[in-house]
């Protein structure tokens, strides 16, 4: 049952104003801009950095990470970020889009974390090398010579589509491009990869293409025998741990 309306003019006015002012999210004073007081130091740093370059801060915890000095610990943290990103699904990716694999690629120099999913269906054969950063483009071009000395193939590698169409390589590509846009000469060693299946949350090794496309990035060889030809033999005993 609705409340009875106000009876006198002045009282009616103040009641209406109070009602309007008290409705959440309406006519609220803008938040003061000052330095961020967010309790998470990573979010605080990101907010302050975005403030410094004049962008509206919309930081999320999974978008940014500072190195801890312990690489294995950092991989655990990256995995935590990945899990949060999967749970929140901030880009609204459908299950079709984001399965079987979503990757988090952390640029250890800038602190930014990139996420991507695979390209599906026919498009997974449509890799345009012009879309690739020069480091990845060179590797892609080597992959075209399948009998050449630089590109090692698994038996059924063709099912993965063209090199460059998978989540970790796409995320690494964006990270490389942004690093150059920052005015920096990037190295693959600047980056760290975590791959997982969004449904099961299980870790996934890079495929035969991505382990070569992302070679040098930490995690690109997880789940692969290090002494195989071109590091190109699946380690069947891998337990899903990237922190190695
Ligand atoms: Zn792959």
Boltz pocket constraint, residues with backbone or C-beta under 6 A from the ligand:
constraints:
  - pocket:
      binder: B
      contacts: [[A, 160], [A, 166], [A, 167], [A, 206], [A, 207], [A, 208], [A, 209], [A, 210], [A, 211]]
      max_distance: 6.0
